[in-house]
Amino acid sequence: MNIYMIDGIGPFFEHHPKGKINWSKIPFATLERDGLVDRALFRSIRLSFARFARSAASMGFNAISLDDLAHLAEYFCYDPALRRRIAVYREEFRSLFEIAAEAGLKVYLTTDIAYFNRELDELLGDDDGRITRFLAGAVDQVFRDFPQVQGIIVRLGESDGVDVKGDFLSRPVLRTPKQARRYIQSLLTVCEAQSRNLVVRTWSLGAYRVGDLMWNRHTYEKVFGGLHSQRLIISMKYGETDFFRYVPLCTHFYNDPRHQKLVEFQARREYEGFGEYPSFIGWDYEQYAYDLTGCRNVVGMSVWSQTGGWSSSRSITFLKNSSVWNELNVWVTVHLFRHHLGVEEAVRAFCVARLPGRNPEKLLELLKLSSEVIREGLYFEDYARCAVYFRRLRLPPLLHVFWDTVLITNSIRSLMRHFVVDRRAAIKQGYSVLEKIQRMVALAELLALPADGLRSQYALFRILAVAREWFLGRNSREVEQRLVSLIREYQHNQTGSQMFIVKLRSSRLSWGFVNLGLRALTRKHSAYRLADRLVLLRLLSWLGWLLKFWPRHRLPALAVSQGMGVRHFLK
């Protein structure tokens, strides 16, 4: 490996307004005041970015990713006010690039395929030829103007969330593997001419015929087969879904020895608490490191230290309100892959460098308990170990905890009752983790580490334990009353960033109906069934189109207020 990359978006969130934050990209709209880029804010960002860059470089990172191409590429058709803002962004980011270079970090810029505004909509429309020429020109311009930029990171299968605001918004334009290949070839031509890298992310949310790129070897081959270039790097999350546990290494790492690969990891776990409480991932990543030893074409790894998800968490890794648990995940991940240490060695090194005088063996005990609590208290192991597919998506192994929202619903109840074999053992396991959290609190206090987050975790996992009983037990009405009481107590006692949203939605669905629906809609292997090809992939795409006309207030809040919106999943 020679690329060890970390995301550098944290400094841009230090002064973010109150409320829930979309952590998927730099919030450019918050960097402006009265139509102008806030120069005073950027002075603060520069100081924080320098501190972050030094911390990252000291651990062994040699590259950093920043958002984004759109705000650094000038274009003749933009209105004068936008061109003035872009000129300021170019000046401010040039300073950030110099800071990164001084720290020994090579810069990579992110972009979606493709981004638009009013002028670009009118000029480009949906014409692939115009869009590819525009993107290639923008990349070429930025490479020429900013020699510090080593490459471009392209996200193919996802666009801006519905809550993103600003001068530029991306939208999904890729429908087919052939189309995706044309876009990649166009950008690759520029990168080869400029001796820069093109990093293409396979991450996809299942939209359109290219939506299964991250796990389907046939789609992967149609997109990348025959594309040979030393400037092309394919970036993949470690599994066939998002950053969860219980998922094996993505088979593309094994099946394709021809292309250079970058493997993505996440330290600030967006589905496991955002670092508000410990969610140690070291032993899982150590296993992935071992599995990757035979993959000679893996040229690097990237760690998302801040990026991902929606929450009101205010911790900025290595900066404001930093979470020691996120810092530890970042440290251990890079030391596993760059310095080839084992987990125990990496944790002991962290104690020496960051927690002098603390007992590393006690910290290792806490982290072992942390890993067990997450696996046993959040996930239902019987379901999590299953590979379940719906249309072009491999379903997440964690369904009832979605970013900062806990969903206790009858549909989740029916799904878990379908998959969990030993329900009594699963219920008992949910309660047993509470004792482990209490031990973790005692260890944190002994080590003089933050314990308030662990106490909040105990309150949340007590709800999850009772929810597990509601999901899998019999006396659901009595358990439901206990749940209501616990949720009220939790909402009364928890405040600020440690607050999770718990939604209890009970209904009386027929189990037979749900079971029939699960059998019809999902499959336990990746290969498409005839029913998938004839019905689910075609007819449900029409449902996605019809949802445009469905009243927003009648759709679940998560489906319309975060991410790309539910209808894109059905295209």
Secondary structure in CASP SS format (residue, H / E / C, confidence):
PFRMAT SS
TARGET T0000
AUTHOR 0000-0000-0000
METHOD secondary structure of the structure
MODEL  1
M C 1.00
N C 1.00
I E 1.00
Y E 1.00
M E 1.00
I E 1.00
D E 1.00
G C 1.00
I C 1.00
G H 1.00
P H 1.00
F H 1.00
F H 1.00
E C 1.00
H C 1.00
H C 1.00
P C 1.00
K C 1.00
G C 1.00
K C 1.00
I E 1.00
N E 1.00
W C 1.00
S C 1.00
K C 1.00
I C 1.00
P C 1.00
F H 1.00
A H 1.00
T H 1.00
L H 1.00
E E 1.00
R E 1.00
D C 1.00
G C 1.00
L E 1.00
V E 1.00
D C 1.00
R H 1.00
A H 1.00
L H 1.00
F H 1.00
R H 1.00
S H 1.00
I H 1.00
R H 1.00
L H 1.00
S H 1.00
F H 1.00
A H 1.00
R H 1.00
F H 1.00
A H 1.00
R H 1.00
S H 1.00
A H 1.00
A H 1.00
S H 1.00
M H 1.00
G C 1.00
F C 1.00
N C 1.00
A E 1.00
I E 1.00
S E 1.00
L E 1.00
D E 1.00
D C 1.00
L C 1.00
A C 1.00
H C 1.00
L C 1.00
A C 1.00
E C 1.00
Y C 1.00
F C 1.00
C C 1.00
Y C 1.00
D C 1.00
P H 1.00
A H 1.00
L H 1.00
R H 1.00
R H 1.00
R H 1.00
I H 1.00
A H 1.00
V H 1.00
Y H 1.00
R H 1.00
E H 1.00
E H 1.00
F H 1.00
R H 1.00
S H 1.00
L H 1.00
F H 1.00
E H 1.00
I H 1.00
A H 1.00
A H 1.00
E H 1.00
A H 1.00
G C 1.00
L C 1.00
K E 1.00
V E 1.00
Y E 1.00
L E 1.00
T E 1.00
T E 1.00
D E 1.00
I C 1.00
A C 1.00
Y E 1.00
F E 1.00
N C 1.00
R H 1.00
E H 1.00
L H 1.00
D H 1.00
E H 1.00
L H 1.00
L H 1.00
G C 1.00
D C 1.00
D C 1.00
D H 1.00
G H 1.00
R H 1.00
I H 1.00
T H 1.00
R H 1.00
F H 1.00
L H 1.00
A H 1.00
G H 1.00
A H 1.00
V H 1.00
D H 1.00
Q H 1.00
V H 1.00
F H 1.00
R H 1.00
D H 1.00
F C 1.00
P C 1.00
Q C 1.00
V E 1.00
Q E 1.00
G E 1.00
I E 1.00
I E 1.00
V E 1.00
R E 1.00
L E 1.00
G E 1.00
E C 1.00
S C 1.00
D C 1.00
G C 1.00
V C 1.00
D C 1.00
V C 1.00
K C 1.00
G C 1.00
D C 1.00
F C 1.00
L E 1.00
S E 1.00
R C 1.00
P C 1.00
V C 1.00
L C 1.00
R C 1.00
T C 1.00
P H 1.00
K H 1.00
Q H 1.00
A H 1.00
R H 1.00
R H 1.00
Y H 1.00
I H 1.00
Q H 1.00
S H 1.00
L H 1.00
L H 1.00
T H 1.00
V H 1.00
C H 1.00
E H 1.00
A H 1.00
Q H 1.00
S C 1.00
R C 1.00
N E 1.00
L E 1.00
V E 1.00
V E 1.00
R E 1.00
T E 1.00
W E 1.00
S E 1.00
L C 1.00
G C 1.00
A C 1.00
Y C 1.00
R C 1.00
V C 1.00
G C 1.00
D C 1.00
L C 1.00
M C 1.00
W C 1.00
N C 1.00
R H 1.00
H H 1.00
T H 1.00
Y H 1.00
E H 1.00
K H 1.00
V H 1.00
F H 1.00
G C 1.00
G C 1.00
L C 1.00
H C 1.00
S C 1.00
Q C 1.00
R C 1.00
L E 1.00
I E 1.00
I E 1.00
S E 1.00
M E 1.00
K E 1.00
Y C 1.00
G C 1.00
E C 1.00
T C 1.00
D C 1.00
F C 1.00
F C 1.00
R C 1.00
Y C 1.00
V C 1.00
P C 1.00
L C 1.00
C C 1.00
T C 1.00
H H 1.00
F H 1.00
Y H 1.00
N H 1.00
D C 1.00
P C 1.00
R C 1.00
H C 1.00
Q E 1.00
K E 1.00
L E 1.00
V E 1.00
E E 1.00
F E 1.00
Q E 1.00
A C 1.00
R C 1.00
R C 1.00
E C 1.00
Y C 1.00
E C 1.00
G C 1.00
F C 1.00
G C 1.00
E C 1.00
Y C 1.00
P C 1.00
S C 1.00
F C 1.00
I C 1.00
G H 1.00
W H 1.00
D H 1.00
Y H 1.00
E H 1.00
Q H 1.00
Y H 1.00
A H 1.00
Y H 1.00
D H 1.00
L H 1.00
T H 1.00
G H 1.00
C C 1.00
R C 1.00
N C 1.00
V E 1.00
V E 1.00
G E 1.00
M E 1.00
S E 1.00
V E 1.00
W E 1.00
S C 1.00
Q C 1.00
T C 1.00
G C 1.00
G C 1.00
W E 1.00
S E 1.00
S C 1.00
S C 1.00
R C 1.00
S C 1.00
I C 1.00
T C 1.00
F C 1.00
L C 1.00
K C 1.00
N C 1.00
S C 1.00
S C 1.00
V H 1.00
W H 1.00
N H 1.00
E H 1.00
L H 1.00
N H 1.00
V H 1.00
W H 1.00
V H 1.00
T H 1.00
V H 1.00
H H 1.00
L H 1.00
F H 1.00
R C 1.00
H C 1.00
H C 1.00
L C 1.00
G C 1.00
V H 1.00
E H 1.00
E H 1.00
A H 1.00
V H 1.00
R H 1.00
A H 1.00
F H 1.00
C H 1.00
V H 1.00
A H 1.00
R H 1.00
L C 1.00
P C 1.00
G C 1.00
R C 1.00
N C 1.00
P H 1.00
E H 1.00
K H 1.00
L H 1.00
L H 1.00
E H 1.00
L H 1.00
L H 1.00
K H 1.00
L H 1.00
S H 1.00
S H 1.00
E H 1.00
V H 1.00
I H 1.00
R H 1.00
E H 1.00
G H 1.00
L H 1.00
Y C 1.00
F C 1.00
E H 1.00
D H 1.00
Y H 1.00
A H 1.00
R C 1.00
C C 1.00
A C 1.00
V C 1.00
Y E 1.00
F E 1.00
R C 1.00
R C 1.00
L E 1.00
R E 1.00
L C 1.00
P C 1.00
P C 1.00
L C 1.00
L C 1.00
H C 1.00
V E 1.00
F E 1.00
W C 1.00
D C 1.00
T E 1.00
V E 1.00
L E 1.00
I E 1.00
T E 1.00
N H 1.00
S H 1.00
I H 1.00
R H 1.00
S H 1.00
L H 1.00
M H 1.00
R H 1.00
H H 1.00
F H 1.00
V C 1.00
V C 1.00
D C 1.00
R H 1.00
R H 1.00
A H 1.00
A H 1.00
I H 1.00
K H 1.00
Q H 1.00
G H 1.00
Y H 1.00
S H 1.00
V H 1.00
L H 1.00
E H 1.00
K H 1.00
I H 1.00
Q H 1.00
R H 1.00
M H 1.00
V H 1.00
A H 1.00
L H 1.00
A H 1.00
E H 1.00
L H 1.00
L C 1.00
A C 1.00
L C 1.00
P C 1.00
A C 1.00
D H 1.00
G H 1.00
L H 1.00
R H 1.00
S H 1.00
Q H 1.00
Y H 1.00
A H 1.00
L H 1.00
F H 1.00
R H 1.00
I H 1.00
L H 1.00
A H 1.00
V H 1.00
A H 1.00
R H 1.00
E H 1.00
W H 1.00
F H 1.00
L H 1.00
G C 1.00
R C 1.00
N C 1.00
S H 1.00
R H 1.00
E H 1.00
V H 1.00
E H 1.00
Q H 1.00
R H 1.00
L H 1.00
V H 1.00
S H 1.00
L H 1.00
I H 1.00
R H 1.00
E H 1.00
Y H 1.00
Q H 1.00
H H 1.00
N H 1.00
Q C 1.00
T C 1.00
G H 1.00
S H 1.00
Q H 1.00
M C 1.00
F C 1.00
I E 1.00
V E 1.00
K E 1.00
L E 1.00
R E 1.00
S C 1.00
S C 1.00
R C 1.00
L C 1.00
S C 1.00
W H 1.00
G H 1.00
F H 1.00
V H 1.00
N H 1.00
L H 1.00
G H 1.00
L H 1.00
R H 1.00
A H 1.00
L H 1.00
T E 1.00
R E 1.00
K C 1.00
H C 1.00
S C 1.00
A C 1.00
Y C 1.00
R C 1.00
L H 1.00
A H 1.00
D H 1.00
R H 1.00
L H 1.00
V H 1.00
L H 1.00
L H 1.00
R H 1.00
L H 1.00
L H 1.00
S H 1.00
W H 1.00
L H 1.00
G H 1.00
W H 1.00
L H 1.00
L H 1.00
K H 1.00
F H 1.00
W C 1.00
P C 1.00
R H 1.00
H H 1.00
R H 1.00
L C 1.00
P C 1.00
A H 1.00
L H 1.00
A H 1.00
V H 1.00
S H 1.00
Q C 1.00
G C 1.00
M C 1.00
G C 1.00
V H 1.00
R H 1.00
H H 1.00
F H 1.00
L C 1.00
K C 1.00
END
